Amino acid sequence: MSKLILLNKPYGVLCQFTDPDGRPTLADFISESGVYAAGRLDFDSEGLLLLTADGRLQHRIAHPSNKLPKVYWAQVEGEITDDALLQLRLGVTLKDGETAPAEARRIPAPAIWRRQPPIRQRKSIPTSWIELTITEGRNRQVRRMTAAVGFPTLRLVRRAIGDWSLEGLAPGESRCEQVKMPAIPQAPGKPRSRKPSANRRKRPRNAAPGAGRDSRTRKPRR
């Protein structure tokens, strides 16, 4: 069993334990030593962050090849349209290539904590909330995706990673869980060929059974 820490990272906290500029870091909320974040969450984003000292578990959670779904709540500028949601579902083109298809839907404003400081909001422009589920882990991906379809993200909260969620955690709070780590499957490869034994003689491909044996060792038929 491996120990996993679930933290609700507040806005304006770095996903590291030290900072030469004195900004808030994970050390302000996590006292346990030897743990590292399994994946990152931007300085200006909030929500679920997973930490562990188990390198194999960290890899299983964070590596993009494992396609662990990550669920985000994004407050975007403007009333999100059906066409924009469809584009998000199909994949959008970013500078580093096309994104994989995502799950995207419009949601009511979630009943969560107020952000400190509050978002910059213009009275003349409404905002809306969407839930976006992705399996990739590109830098600032959700923000770039919503901007690409014409709806910049104003606030971003990561709600869940795989089966883990921030439910019951206030900003800055954490809890520990024991996780059974499944074996990481090996990459498929070519089966190893068996070399014939040095003292085993090869039989010609079309030879009859028993051909090539020393006739002196064969028993006569009765």
C-alpha positions as CSV (number, residue, x, y, z in Angstrom):
1,M,0.0,0.0,0.0
2,S,1.2,3.5,-0.8
3,K,0.3,6.8,0.9
4,L,-1.4,9.4,-1.2
5,I,-2.1,13.0,0.0
6,L,-5.0,14.9,-1.5
7,L,-4.7,18.6,-1.2
8,N,-7.1,21.4,-2.3
9,K,-4.5,23.8,-3.5
10,P,-5.5,27.5,-3.1
11,Y,-5.1,30.1,-5.8
12,G,-1.6,31.7,-5.8
13,V,0.3,28.8,-4.5
14,L,3.3,27.3,-6.3
15,C,3.4,23.5,-6.9
16,Q,6.8,23.2,-5.2
17,F,8.2,23.3,-1.6
18,T,10.6,26.2,-1.9
19,D,10.6,29.5,-3.7
20,P,13.5,32.1,-3.7
21,D,11.0,34.9,-4.1
22,G,9.1,34.0,-0.9
23,R,5.8,33.2,-2.6
24,P,3.4,30.7,-1.0
25,T,4.4,27.0,-1.7
26,L,3.2,23.5,-0.8
27,A,5.4,23.7,2.4
28,D,2.8,26.1,3.8
29,F,0.2,23.3,3.7
30,I,2.0,20.0,3.7
31,S,4.3,19.2,6.6
32,E,5.3,15.7,5.6
33,S,8.7,15.4,4.0
34,G,9.8,13.3,1.0
35,V,6.5,13.7,-1.0
36,Y,6.2,15.2,-4.4
37,A,3.3,16.3,-6.6
38,A,2.0,13.8,-9.1
39,G,1.4,16.3,-11.9
40,R,1.2,20.0,-11.5
41,L,-1.4,22.8,-11.1
42,D,-0.7,26.3,-12.2
43,F,0.0,29.1,-9.8
44,D,-3.3,30.8,-10.7
45,S,-5.3,27.6,-10.7
46,E,-7.0,25.9,-7.8
47,G,-8.2,22.5,-6.7
48,L,-7.1,18.9,-6.4
49,L,-3.4,18.1,-6.2
50,L,-2.1,14.6,-5.4
51,L,1.2,14.1,-3.6
52,T,3.1,10.8,-2.8
53,A,6.6,9.5,-2.0
54,D,6.0,6.5,-4.2
55,G,7.7,7.1,-7.5
56,R,5.8,4.3,-9.3
57,L,2.4,5.7,-8.1
58,Q,3.5,9.2,-9.1
59,H,4.3,8.0,-12.6
60,R,1.0,6.1,-12.9
61,I,-0.9,9.3,-12.0
62,A,1.1,11.9,-13.9
63,H,2.4,10.3,-17.0
64,P,0.2,11.2,-20.1
65,S,0.5,7.7,-21.5
66,N,-1.7,6.4,-18.7
67,K,-4.6,8.7,-19.8
68,L,-5.9,9.3,-16.3
69,P,-9.0,11.6,-16.7
70,K,-8.8,15.0,-15.1
71,V,-12.0,17.0,-14.5
72,Y,-11.9,20.8,-14.4
73,W,-14.5,23.4,-13.6
74,A,-13.7,26.6,-15.7
75,Q,-15.5,29.9,-15.4
76,V,-15.2,31.5,-18.8
77,E,-15.8,35.0,-20.1
78,G,-19.1,35.1,-22.1
79,E,-22.0,32.7,-22.5
80,I,-20.5,29.5,-23.8
81,T,-22.1,28.3,-27.0
82,D,-23.0,24.9,-28.2
83,D,-20.6,25.3,-31.1
84,A,-17.7,26.1,-28.7
85,L,-18.6,23.0,-26.6
86,L,-18.6,20.9,-29.7
87,Q,-15.2,22.1,-30.8
88,L,-13.8,21.3,-27.3
89,R,-15.3,17.8,-27.6
90,L,-13.8,17.2,-31.0
91,G,-10.4,18.7,-30.2
92,V,-8.9,22.1,-31.0
93,T,-5.7,23.2,-32.7
94,L,-3.1,24.7,-30.3
95,K,0.5,25.8,-31.1
96,D,1.7,22.4,-29.9
97,G,-0.8,20.5,-32.0
98,E,-4.3,19.2,-32.0
99,T,-5.8,18.3,-28.6
100,A,-7.4,14.9,-28.0
101,P,-11.2,14.8,-27.9
102,A,-12.5,15.9,-24.5
103,E,-15.7,15.8,-22.5
104,A,-17.3,19.3,-22.3
105,R,-20.6,20.4,-20.9
106,R,-22.2,23.6,-19.6
107,I,-22.9,23.5,-15.8
108,P,-24.5,25.8,-13.2
109,A,-22.1,27.8,-11.1
110,P,-20.7,25.3,-8.6
111,A,-21.3,25.8,-4.9
112,I,-17.6,26.4,-4.0
113,W,-15.5,28.8,-2.0
114,R,-15.0,32.4,-3.0
115,R,-11.6,33.0,-4.6
116,Q,-9.2,35.3,-3.0
117,P,-8.6,37.6,-4.7
118,P,-11.8,37.5,-6.7
119,I,-11.7,37.2,-10.5
120,R,-11.6,40.3,-12.7
121,Q,-15.2,40.6,-14.0
122,R,-16.7,43.2,-16.3
123,K,-20.4,44.1,-15.7
124,S,-21.1,44.3,-19.4
125,I,-19.9,40.8,-20.2
126,P,-21.5,37.8,-18.5
127,T,-19.6,34.7,-17.5
128,S,-20.5,31.0,-17.6
129,W,-19.2,27.7,-16.2
130,I,-18.2,24.5,-18.0
131,E,-16.9,21.1,-16.9
132,L,-14.1,19.9,-19.0
133,T,-12.5,16.4,-18.8
134,I,-9.2,15.8,-20.5
135,T,-6.6,12.9,-20.5
136,E,-3.6,15.0,-21.6
137,G,-1.3,17.1,-19.5
138,R,-0.1,19.9,-21.6
139,N,1.1,23.2,-20.1
140,R,-1.9,25.4,-19.3
141,Q,-4.0,23.3,-21.6
142,V,-7.5,24.1,-20.4
143,R,-6.9,27.8,-20.5
144,R,-5.5,27.5,-24.0
145,M,-8.4,25.3,-25.2
146,T,-11.1,27.7,-24.0
147,A,-9.3,30.7,-25.4
148,A,-9.0,28.9,-28.8
149,V,-12.8,28.6,-29.0
150,G,-13.3,32.2,-28.1
151,F,-14.0,32.0,-24.3
152,P,-11.0,32.9,-22.1
153,T,-10.9,31.2,-18.7
154,L,-11.2,33.5,-15.7
155,R,-11.1,30.9,-13.0
156,L,-10.0,27.3,-13.1
157,V,-10.6,24.6,-10.5
158,R,-9.5,21.0,-10.8
159,R,-12.3,18.9,-9.3
160,A,-11.0,15.3,-9.8
161,I,-8.1,13.1,-11.0
162,G,-9.2,9.6,-11.8
163,D,-11.3,8.3,-8.9
164,W,-9.9,11.0,-6.5
165,S,-11.8,14.3,-5.9
166,L,-11.6,17.4,-3.8
167,E,-15.0,16.7,-2.2
168,G,-14.9,17.7,1.5
169,L,-11.7,19.7,1.2
170,A,-11.7,23.4,1.8
171,P,-8.8,25.4,0.2
172,G,-5.6,24.5,2.0
173,E,-7.0,21.3,3.5
174,S,-5.6,17.9,2.8
175,R,-6.3,14.2,3.7
176,C,-4.4,11.0,3.3
177,E,-5.5,7.7,1.7
178,Q,-3.8,4.3,1.3
179,V,-3.6,3.2,-2.3
180,K,-2.9,-0.3,-3.6
181,M,-0.5,0.1,-6.4
182,P,-1.2,-2.2,-9.3
183,A,1.8,-3.6,-11.3
184,I,2.8,-1.4,-14.2
185,P,2.4,-3.5,-17.4
186,Q,5.5,-4.1,-19.4
187,A,5.7,-2.7,-22.9
188,P,5.0,-5.5,-25.4
189,G,8.1,-6.8,-27.2
190,K,9.2,-9.6,-29.4
191,P,9.1,-13.0,-27.7
192,R,12.5,-14.3,-27.0
193,S,13.7,-16.9,-29.4
194,R,14.9,-20.2,-28.0
195,K,18.3,-21.1,-29.2
196,P,18.8,-24.8,-29.9
197,S,20.9,-26.6,-27.4
198,A,24.5,-27.1,-28.4
199,N,24.2,-30.9,-28.2
200,R,20.9,-31.0,-30.0
201,R,21.2,-31.8,-33.7
202,K,19.0,-30.0,-36.3
203,R,16.8,-32.1,-38.4
204,P,16.3,-31.2,-42.1
205,R,13.0,-29.4,-42.7
206,N,11.5,-32.2,-44.9
207,A,13.1,-35.1,-43.2
208,A,11.0,-38.0,-42.0
209,P,10.7,-38.5,-38.2
210,G,13.7,-40.3,-36.8
211,A,15.9,-39.3,-39.7
212,G,19.4,-38.4,-38.8
213,R,19.6,-40.6,-35.8
214,D,22.5,-43.0,-35.4
215,S,21.2,-46.4,-36.7
216,R,23.2,-48.2,-34.0
217,T,21.0,-46.7,-31.3
218,R,17.7,-47.6,-32.9
219,K,15.9,-50.6,-31.6
220,P,14.9,-53.2,-34.2
221,R,11.3,-53.7,-34.8
222,R,9.6,-56.8,-33.5
